[in-house]
Amino acid sequence: MQVPPVFIDVSPEDQAQELRVYLKSLGAEISEEKSLKGIEDDLHKIIGVCEACFKEGQEVEVEMVLNDIVSIMVLIPSDRSENIILAFCQKLIKAPGQKLGLTCLRALWLLFQSLDEHSPMRYHVYYHLILLAEKTDQVKSVFQDIDHLKQQFALCPPTSEQLQILYRLLHQVLLKSNQSEQAAKVMIELLGTYTDKNASHAREDAIKCIVSALADPTTFLLDPLLSLKPVKFLEGELIHDLLNIFVSENLTAYLKFYQEHKEFVTSQGLNHEQNMQKMRLLSFMQLAETNPEISFEIIERELQINPDEVEAFIIEVLKTKLVRARMDQAAKKVYVSSTMHRTFGRAQWQQLRDLLYSWKRNLNMVQEGMKSVTAAQLELLNQQ
């Protein structure tokens, strides 16, 4: 998000007095005189009535006022500015209407960018930025991804408790803005903030994380969730059993679970038909891991679909790029060249190791062959 820089030639005290006069002219209950207590008290009074300028159609004037406040605020020593910054954030997130909301979002972003990168207050400003971004449908302009978020706070990382609060908000906001993949990544980060000592207190977060991952139509690698400490504390519960089915079982196992626990699945906000579609894709991946050649008949039987639905299903599988394969309609077969593994355990590491060793042997053979060719050519040249 880009905001224009603000250059003010007058002193902060004179600037504050000009703001007092302007806000009073708009009907705000504020004195035109400077506070005897100093600039900090001036700011408190100004922020307390700054909504007097929040008028539709005057967004340019509003932004000038807010930027003036920011330019004074960043001059206050950090140990004395906490309450002022929080009051400013609280005031801006209450701005009415889309246009004024966007104006306040820009002002808040200016404040965030203007604060020293070592300032712990940047966390609080960012939290309110997310609230305002949700309100104005501008989440993507504030939050890019987890890595970018971590970079923003590299010099002053928030506490674990602060991160948990921020990640919960982000998860909720991202889901509402139809960014389910990003929401799932945020939730995994949230669970990663818990330790062995407090993982048992993350039950609700762990359940939300699992449900989000299961409901996300683009998330297929679910195995990493099982290693998260808060998820481990759910072992033996239905939600953990359901996760295990999506991690390593097939469609038949899911249908059996659903028949026995319909109310539970529905109570989690999960859609049975969407679960079926996802489990069909996962079951096909499982077939592809060990079968380089799969007949349409096997697909019909294992995935419980009608003969006239097979080709359309295979096309959907190929669109996901989870499986690389070729379909032969005449032979009614699918020829698999590669597939993403649903789990990556000891067996998969061993398979990868064997493959790398095979490549190494082949490269050595090529290298030896090249040496032989080079030696032969040199011998010929010497004979000439």
TITORRO-439157 format. One record per residue (C-alpha): residue in three letters; x, y negated, z negated. Coordinates in steps of 0.001 Angstrom, whole numbers, padded with zeros to 6 digits, always signed. Layout:
BEGIN
alaXYZ
...
# end
This chain:
BEGIN
met+000000+000000+000000
gln+001450-003359+001031
val+000847-006563-000952
pro+002264-010011-000191
pro+004926-011405-002547
val+003931-014368-004683
phe+006246-017337-005188
ile+005360-019884-007863
asp+007445-023055-008376
val+005850-024229-011638
ser+006689-022930-015119
pro+004632-020026-016551
glu+003127-022383-019146
asp+001970-024887-016502
gln+000741-022017-014340
ala-001326-020703-017246
gln-002823-024142-017857
glu-003794-024436-014177
leu-005533-021046-014452
arg-007351-022230-017590
val-008604-025343-015788
tyr-009678-023367-012720
leu-011540-020674-014683
lys-013270-023287-016842
ser-014438-025024-013657
leu-016129-021750-012711
gly-018041-021705-015989
ala-015729-019542-018090
glu-015717-020112-021834
ile-012089-021157-022170
ser-010266-024328-023199
glu-008262-026274-020626
glu-005478-026835-023164
lys-002474-024565-023625
ser-002504-022312-026672
leu-000381-023400-029596
lys+000509-019718-030077
gly+002358-019565-026774
ile+002121-018038-023337
glu+001084-014586-024555
asp-002039-015967-026196
asp-002722-017979-023021
leu-002657-014763-021010
his-004979-012979-023434
lys-007503-015805-023151
ile-007199-016025-019342
ile-007554-012269-018815
gly-010516-012232-021176
val-012517-014504-018827
cys-010910-013870-015425
glu-014041-012057-014208
ala-015538-015550-013815
cys-013829-015667-010425
phe-015107-012222-009314
lys-017455-013463-006605
glu-018278-011742-003313
gly-017070-013710-000329
gln-014244-015359-002277
glu-011822-012432-002293
val-008881-014600-001134
glu-009284-016949-004108
val-009736-013997-006465
glu-006515-012383-005230
met-004600-015635-005721
val-005812-015880-009323
leu-004961-012257-010077
asn-001532-012515-008460
asp-000847-015644-010515
ile-001703-013698-013674
val+000600-010857-012595
ser+003471-013264-011888
ile+003226-014593-015452
met+002627-011199-017047
val+005819-009604-015710
leu+007877-012329-017408
ile+006670-011304-020866
pro+009151-009006-022691
ser+008009-005379-022487
asp+007778-004971-026270
arg+005130-007733-026377
ser+003234-007153-023129
glu+001543-003791-023765
asn-001823-005140-024947
ile-001852-007815-022232
ile-001249-005276-019457
leu-003869-002864-020813
ala-006436-005684-021080
phe-005698-006685-017466
cys-006096-003096-016248
gln-009380-002667-018111
lys-010729-005888-016654
leu-009829-005025-013048
ile-011371-001542-012977
lys-014731-003173-013780
ala-014728-005350-010655
pro-018105-005068-008878
gly-018427-004129-005207
gln-016102-002619-002614
lys-014406-005825-001421
leu-013624-007112-004903
gly-012551-003603-005880
leu-010007-003544-003049
thr-008760-006988-004075
cys-008247-005787-007642
leu-006566-002624-006373
arg-003982-004719-004517
ala-003364-006879-007582
leu-002931-003829-009782
trp-000559-002284-007258
leu+001461-005531-007277
leu+001715-005255-011049
phe+002834-001623-010828
gln+005530-002467-008283
ser+006654-005547-010223
leu+007205-003811-013552
asp+010702-002582-014329
glu+011086+001070-013339
his+012182+001850-016898
ser+008965+000389-018324
pro+006644+002923-020012
met+003729+000634-019079
arg+003981+001726-015447
tyr+002243+004961-016468
his-000783+003087-017852
val-001025+000862-014775
tyr-000827+003906-012485
tyr-003587+005656-014433
his-005891+002680-013896
leu-004816+002501-010244
ile-006169+006021-009772
leu-009452+005041-011445
leu-009794+002021-009152
ala-008691+004013-006084
glu-011467+006529-006755
lys-014015+003734-007082
thr-012924+002146-003774
asp-012272+005419-001897
gln-008573+004603-001552
val-007025+007599-003302
lys-004734+008447-000367
ser-003243+004941-000424
val-002148+005390-004055
phe-001434+009112-004435
gln+000578+010854-001710
asp+001659+014088-003370
ile+003209+015461-006551
asp+006799+014908-005420
his+006143+011239-004659
leu+004406+010839-008017
lys+007431+012255-009832
gln+009719+009870-007941
gln+007609+006928-009114
phe+008354+007842-012742
ala+011877+009238-012331
leu+013486+006567-014550
cys+010809+006673-017251
pro+008974+010032-017240
pro+005642+010096-019086
thr+005245+012411-022078
ser+003724+015861-021610
glu+000487+014633-023168
gln+000351+011635-020809
leu+001002+013860-017786
gln-001778+016204-018839
ile-004232+013297-019034
leu-003085+011922-015652
tyr-003150+015327-013926
arg-006675+016031-015186
leu-007849+012705-013788
leu-006045+013292-010482
his-007523+016768-010149
gln-011031+015424-010651
val-010505+012491-008264
leu-008877+014607-005537
leu-011718+017122-005618
lys-014256+014329-005236
ser-012337+012948-002250
asn-012287+016383-000563
gln-008561+016914-001047
ser-008885+020412-002501
glu-005375+021541-001548
gln-003764+018575-003315
ala-006109+019087-006279
ala-004961+022705-006612
lys-001294+021643-006593
val-001972+019028-009263
met-003706+021609-011446
ile-000739+023965-011166
glu+001517+021098-012240
leu-000819+020466-015160
leu-000529+024051-016374
gly+003236+023819-015983
thr+003344+021100-018665
tyr+002323+023606-021341
thr+004853+025665-023307
asp+004633+028991-025150
lys+003673+027077-028278
asn+000648+025258-026860
ala-000344+027376-023831
ser-003256+028877-025773
his-004813+025388-025976
ala-004935+025081-022180
arg-007791+027540-021702
glu-010163+025098-019986
asp-007431+023754-017706
ala-006347+027293-016779
ile-009894+028291-015849
lys-010315+025133-013732
cys-007021+025895-011999
ile-008110+029424-011097
val-011550+028353-009909
ser-010088+025536-007799
ala-007607+027900-006170
leu-010252+030544-005457
ala-012672+027983-004022
asp-010066+026263-001825
pro-010468+027694+001720
thr-006832+026883+002538
thr-005171+028528-000491
phe-004286+032190+000045
leu-001083+032718-001931
leu-002493+033090-005442
asp+000159+035325-006995
pro+002135+032394-008556
leu-000825+031561-010804
leu-000360+034807-012735
ser+003050+033659-014015
leu+001698+030437-015558
lys+001653+030698-019348
pro-001896+029339-019854
val-003204+031812-017241
lys-001486+034698-019041
phe-003495+033837-022158
leu-006654+034645-020172
glu-005686+038284-019628
gly-008609+040584-020381
glu-011212+037930-019514
leu-013451+038065-016441
ile-011854+035036-014794
his-008433+036718-014994
asp-009872+039941-013575
leu-011370+037989-010682
leu-008045+036261-010013
asn-006286+039636-009880
ile-008767+040809-007246
phe-007963+037808-005060
val-004246+038326-005661
ser-003907+041994-004759
glu-007226+043816-004283
asn-009530+044147-001271
leu-013092+043250-000302
thr-014535+046433-001813
ala-013085+045562-005219
tyr-014539+042047-005035
leu-018021+043327-004096
lys-017952+045749-007024
phe-016984+042905-009374
tyr-019692+040665-007948
gln-022412+043305-008344
glu-021470+043712-012008
his-020932+040004-012789
lys-023134+037932-010458
glu-024099+035410-013127
phe-020470+034877-014130
val-019356+034142-010554
thr-022217+031689-010073
ser-021607+030024-013459
gln-018047+029166-012369
gly-019390+027194-009415
leu-018033+029729-006906
asn-019913+030475-003686
his-020313+034198-003009
glu-020366+033854+000792
gln-017204+031756+000745
asn-015592+034300-001577
met-016538+037044+000890
gln-014949+035177+003799
lys-011757+034570+001845
met-011554+038173+000674
arg-011994+039388+004252
leu-009023+037265+005309
leu-006958+038476+002360
ser-007946+042100+003004
phe-006927+041775+006662
met-003550+040378+005557
gln-003164+043406+003311
leu-003914+045739+006224
ala-001445+043861+008426
glu+001376+044289+005887
thr+001566+048041+006491
asn-000171+048501+009850
pro+001407+046932+012928
glu-001511+048295+014925
ile-005104+047940+013612
ser-008158+049228+015447
phe-011435+047318+015604
glu-013056+050324+013923
ile-010848+049971+010847
ile-011566+046244+010698
glu-015328+046902+010861
arg-015132+049486+008093
glu-012681+047818+005721
leu-014028+044291+006085
gln-017680+045304+006391
ile-018495+043303+009507
asn-020563+044157+012576
pro-018873+045269+015823
asp-019935+042076+017618
glu-018300+039956+014860
val-014812+041479+015040
glu-013329+039333+017820
ala-014602+036086+016291
phe-013172+037139+012924
ile-009751+037908+014416
ile-009709+034497+016107
glu-010426+032878+012712
val-007569+034860+011163
leu-005147+033721+013855
lys-006237+030096+013371
thr-005052+030230+009750
lys-001541+031168+010988
leu-001332+033607+008085
val-000959+036439+010587
arg+000787+036458+013941
ala-000857+039018+016187
arg-002199+039815+019632
met-005732+041046+020261
asp-006410+043615+022983
gln-010158+043561+023649
ala-009989+046405+026149
ala-008178+048765+023771
lys-010114+047343+020809
lys-006927+046895+018805
val-004887+044184+017100
tyr-001091+044297+017359
val+000543+042560+014377
ser+003964+040945+014705
ser+004126+039328+011243
thr+001999+038403+008242
met+002300+036377+005053
his+002513+038637+002007
arg-000205+038118-000583
thr+002226+038957-003370
phe+005989+038627-003488
gly+007339+041034-006050
arg+010271+043443-006322
ala+009230+045428-003237
gln+009088+042293-001080
trp+012473+041091-002359
gln+013920+044514-001533
gln+012393+044344+001948
leu+013866+040869+002463
arg+017257+042081+001210
asp+017224+045023+003625
leu+016273+042728+006497
leu+019090+040282+005721
tyr+021612+043127+005453
ser+020360+044454+008794
trp+020886+041033+010378
lys+024349+040870+008839
arg+025291+044290+010289
asn+023953+043297+013698
leu+025901+040021+013639
asn+029070+041902+012672
met+028530+044258+015599
val+028061+041294+017945
gln+031181+039655+016523
glu+033245+042845+017005
gly+031865+043204+020513
met+032890+039627+021352
lys+036365+040292+019978
ser+036684+043384+022220
val+035557+041417+025281
thr+037996+038609+024475
ala+040860+041067+023965
ala+040085+042801+027265
gln+040040+039497+029128
leu+043356+038458+027607
glu+044909+041788+028625
leu+043732+041305+032206
leu+045204+037819+032298
asn+048533+039103+031000
gln+048617+041805+033672
gln+048117+039197+036380
# end
